[in-house]
Amino acid sequence: MSVSMISKLLEEQFAIKSVKMGLNYGLNKVRFPTPVPVNSELRMHATIKEIEDLGFNGIKVTFSCTIEIKG
C-alpha cells in the first residue's frame, strides 16, 4: 500500500507545469525494513536524484523517496 502511495505523494510535492504526458517508469530499489501498522500516519521525504535528457522523447526524472511512519 505504501509503495502505491508514492505517485500521489510526489504529485503533491512537485509541480511540473510543462508536462503534457507522464509515465511511471517503475522502481529501481525498494526496501521494506518494517511493517506499516493499520491506521499509521505516513509522510514522505523526496528529492530529485537525477534528470536525464531523452532528446525528443522528453526527460526522465529519478526521485529518491523515503516514507516514514509517525512515532
Secondary structure, 3 states (H helix, E strand, C coil): CCCCCHHHHHHHHCCCCCCCCCCCCCCCCCCCCCCCCCCCCEEEEEEEEEEEECHHHCEEEEEEEEEEECC
